[in-house]
Amino acid sequence: MREGMFRNLSGCAVSGIFSKSGKRFSGELIIDSISVMHERSNGLGGGFAGYGIYPEYKDFYAFHMFYDNFAAKKECEEFLERHFDIINLSKIPTRKVPQIKDEPLIWRYFVTPLPTKLASSQLDEREFVVKCVFRINTSIKGAYVFSSGKNMGVFKAMGYPEDVGRFYRLEEYEGYCFTAHGRYPTNTPGWWGGAHPFALLDYSVVHNGEISSYDANRRSIEMYGYKCTLQTDTEVITYIIDYLNRKKGLTLKEVCSVIAAPFWSTIERKPQEEREELEFLRSTFDSLLITGPFSIIVGFEGGLMALNDRLKLRSMVVGEKDDMFYVASEEAAIRVIQNDLDRVWSPKGGEGVIITLEKGKS
């Protein structure tokens, strides 16, 4: 699919900001960061994820929803009422921005599973929520859950990211972590649900690149109950991370060694203990190796992870200042919000950079 006047194979922009002390800051910072990389996008998708933004509802799942029409909204709300206690519901606040057009109905629900439904499902709470998200996205025409974590939320749309940020009034939110994406789709359609971040529970992913292994990855992950419905290759990364980290119990470092696994020739040169671990991970989860150029930022409850493909075919720069951690496609996107950095570097290909809140912070 050709979109725009030419194909920009290195397009898309990612950015992330994280406070290790848990200090909350305005979403305006992440808008300023991603706007520097305007030329990496083409207006066919932009978005943000914020963590720590709903402290008053931190114990409840925040469902962010797109509806194509009121019939879809009615059907979805009836489903939610059968499976969840709805603590609060409202439209997500937006402002009129001329560049953002054809918006769907955008609603937010703070929910917790009904005890009777949860007990009868024989699932743990998080798996119950995942099953309900996929049920809505696959069975209720015109309804899309695009964010479903606790004390976090995704905000995305068709448009340039800085316009999307103003549309959602992101400067009015405060959190300890924000990520951002400016999209330049090359093989998949531009539409509201296909904008980044992609999220499931508290995991969110923004991605610059192209997954050449998408079909194999999709077939593999769908064997474990996941449904890829949002018409883009990046969606599968979120589900792979959820499967490996939440369901299989791998550490995030081990997750990196699966999705950006070293070459066999590299593994053979490692010390015996490390070699055996890498051989086990690559052999056991070989169908979840992601090939093709990519750089991703993964948000999760209490942390942030940045990762390049093993050949480092997409740019990624990391910076630190006091307790603040920054990562972006370009150094300029960091310098515009913090020019006086203590440290700046480019991570190696396949080597994840994982940052978490200091102990006791939230």
N, C-alpha and C positions, 0 to 999 in steps of 0.2 A: 504494500500500500504506500503510495507516494503522497506525502502531505507537505505543502509548501512548495517553494520553487526548486529546492534541491535537498538531497539527502545528507544530513549532518551526522556522521557515524560517531562522533564524539560528543554529541549534544546531550542535554539534560544536566541539571545541576543539583547537588545535594549539600546540605549544611546542617550542623547540629551544635547546640550549646548545652552544657551540663554543669551544674553547681555541685561539687562533691560534698559540700557542707549542707546541702539541702535548702540553701537560701533561695527564695522564690523571686523571680524577676519578670519583668513585663515581656509579653510576646512581641513587642515592638522591635526588640533586638534581633530576633530571627528574621523579621521582615526586612530590616536594614541589611542583614547579611546576604540573604538570597537575592535581593534586588540588584546587587552588584553584578550578578551573573545573568542579567536579563537576556543577553544574546545567546545563551545556551538553551533558551526555551523558545517555543514558537506560538505560545498562547493556547495550546491544546491540552493544558492541564497544569495545575499547581496545587500545592497543599502543605499542610502542617500537622504535626502531632505535638501535643503538650502534656506534660506529666506533672502531677501535683496541682492541677488546675481546679479540682472540685473537692476541696478539703471538707466542706460541709456535707458532702455525700460520699465520702471516701470509702464507705463500707458497702456501697451499692454499685452494680454494673451500670455503666453509662452507655446506653444504646443510642448512637447517632444514626438517623435514618434518612434516606432519600425515598420519596414517593412520587410516582408518575402522576397520580390522580387521587381523589378523595376515596374512591372505591378501594384502592389498594391500602390506603391508610386505615380505613374502617376494618378491612379483613385482617390486617396485621395487628391492630389493637385488640381485636377479639382473640387472636392467637396469644398475644402477650398476657391478656387477662386470664386466660386458661392455664398459663404456665408460670406466671410471675405475680408477685405483689408489686404493683406500680406505685412507687413512693412519690414520684413527681414527674410530670410531663409538660412540655412546652415547645413552642417553636424555638429553634436556635436563633439567637439574635443576629441580624444582618443589617447592613446599610445598603442603600442603592449605590451601585458603582456602574457607570455606563459600560465599562468593558466586560462586565459579567452579565451574560444574557441567558435566557431560557432556563432559569433555575427551576428545579423541581420543588416539591414541598419538602422542607428540611426540618425535622423534628428531633427532639431529644427526650429520652426516657431513663429515669433512674429506677432500677428494678432489682429484686432479689427473688430467687426461685421459691415457688410455693413449697412448703415442707412436704405436703402430701404427694405432689408431682415428683419432687426430687427423690423421695423414698421409693415410690413405685417404679421409677426409672432404673434403680439400682446402679446409678452412675455417681461419681463424685461431682461436686458442685460445678467445677470448671468444665468438665466434660459435658454435663447437662446443658450449660450455657452454649457451648460450641455446637452441640446437636441442634439446639433451637435456632441459632444463627443460620446454620446451613439449611434448616427447614424453611425459614423465611425466604432466604435468598434463592432457593430452588423451587419453592412451591407457591409462593404468593407473587403473582405477576405484578410487576411495577413497584415492588417494595425491596429495598436493599439496606441491610445493616452494614454500615461501613466503619463502625467503631463499636467495641463491646467490652472495653476494659474497665477496671476500677480506678477512680481518681486520675483519669486521663481521657483524652479525646482527640479525634482526627477531624480536621476541617479541610475540605478539598472541593475543587470546582474546575470547570472549564475556564481557562484564562491564564494570564501570567501570574506567577506566585505573589508578587507584591500587590496586585489587584485583588487576588483571592484573600490575602491577609486583611486588607482594608474592608472587603466585603463582609468577612466574619467578625470584624471589630476585634481582631486578635490582640490589639494593644490593651484591651480591657481585661485580659486574662493574665494571671501570674502563675508560674510554675518553676520547678527546679530543673526542668529539661524541656527543650523544644527542638524539633527537627523540621526540615523544610525540603521541598522538592520543586524544581521547575522542569516541566516535561517537554521533550522533543520526540514524540512518537515517530517511529520509522516503519514498523511492521504491524502495529496494532492500532485500533481506532482511538481517536480522541473523544472522550465522553466523560460525564461527571463521575461515574463509578470507576472509570479506568484511571483517574488521576491518582497520584501517590500522595500520602502514604497508603499502603495496604496494611490492614490490622486484623488481628484476631486476639481476643482477650486483651492482655496488656502488651502484646508484641506488636510493633509497628515497623515497617520497612520502607525506606526510600532508596531508590536504585538508579544508578547511571550505568547504562550498558545494554547488552543484548544477550539473552540466554539461548545459545545454540542447542543446548540439551533439553529444551523445554518439554518436548513431547515425551521423552523418556522420563523426565522428572515428574511430569503431570500424571502419566499412567501409573507410576510407582506410588505417588502420594495418595492418589485416589483409591488405591487398594486398601488404605487404612481409614476410609470414611470421609476424606476431605473432598470438597466439590469446587472445582475451578470454574467460576461463573462470570468473572469480571473482565474477560476479553483482553487480557494482557499477560505477558510472561512473568512479570514481577510478582503477581499474586502467589505463585507457587513457592517463592522463597519464604514468604511468611509462614506457609503451612509446613514447609520442611523444618523450619526453626522450631515451630510449636511442637511438631512431632518428636524431634530429636531431644529438645530440652525439657519440655513438660511431660511428654508421654514416655520417652525412653530414659530420661534422667541423665542425659549427657551434660557435662559442663559446657559452658559457652566456648571455652577453648577447644574442647573436643568437637563441638559443632563446627567450628572453623576448619578443623582437620578433616571433616567429612565433606563440607560443601566446597571448600577450596583445597582439596587434598593435594599434598605434594606428589610429584611424579615418583613412580616406582624407583627410578634411578636415584632420586634424592633420598628416598626412604632407606635404601640399601646402605647409604653412607652414614646413617645415624647410629649413635650408641645402641647397644642391644636392647635395653629396656624401652627406650623411646621408639626404636624400630619396630619392636613387637606390638606396641600400642598402636602405632600408625598403620601397621599392616592389618591389625584386627579391625580398626575403624574403616579403613578403605575397603576391605573385603566384605565386611558385614553390611555396609551401607553404600555399596558401589553405585546403586541406581540413583542416589541422591547427590552425587557429585555434580556440581554446576559448572558447565563449561561455557566458554565465551567470555568476552570482556565485561567486567563489572566492578563497580565500587558501591558498597552499600553502607548505610547507617541503620542500625537496629536499635530501637528504643524498647525498653522493658521496665517493669516496676523496679525502681531503685537503681537503674543503670543504663548504660549506652555502650554499643559496640560498633566499631568501624572495621571494615574488611574489604580488601582488594582481591581480585582473582589472582591466581598463583603466578601469572606472568605480569601482573600489574599493568594491564592494558588500559586502565582508566586512572585518571589523576585523583589523588587524595592527599590533603595536607592537614596536619594536626598541630595545634598550639595549646599552650598552657600559660595561665597567669594566676598566681595565688591558688585559690580553690576552684578556679574556672577552667573548664576543658572545652576546646573548640575543634571542630573538624569540618572541612568543606572541600569542594572540588578544586577551589583556587584559594591561594593564600590571601588574595585581596578581600575575599569574603569574610576572613577572620580579622584582618587588619582594619577594616572599616569600622568594626565595633570594639576592637582592642588592639591598638598598634604597639603597645608596650608589653610584649610577650616575654615570659621567662624562658620559654623553650618553644621551638618550632621544628617539625621534622615531617618526613614522608614515610609512612609505614611500608614495610617490605610486602611484596606480593604474597598473599596467602597467610599473612601474619595478623591475626586479629588484635585490635587495641580495645581492651575492655575496661570501662570505668564504672565504679559503683559508689553509692553514697557512703560516707563515713559511718562507722558503726554507731547505731543509735539515732541516726538522722532520718527524717521522713518528710 
